[in-house]
Amino acid sequence: MLTLTPNAVEVVRSLTSDDGVPEGTGLRIANQDGRLALALAPQPDEADRVIAGEGARLFLDDSAAAYLDDKVLDANVDDQGNPTFTLATQTPPATM
């Protein structure tokens, strides 16, 4: 399942709790023409998978959820306040 870094949680929480953003809004990640598209959504689509925790909500369409299953989402905010999201592959736990 997609995991979020603490930075990603903070950025998603900030984006979805700005003034004028309806309560329950989440960041929706969907496949559009073979690319991942991110947008704020007031609620998940009926078939979306919802990932929620620590005040951050993500809505993933089926295609995006399958692709992101083994990924980690990170985020940063630049000097102008614009968020940037990056993906990395999850590191498997060490075995003994």
Secondary structure by P-SEA (a helix, b strand, c coil): cccccaaaaaaaaaaaacccccccbbbbbbbcccbbbbbbbccccccbbbbbcccbbbbbcaaaaaaaccbbbbbbbcccbbbbbbbbcccccccc
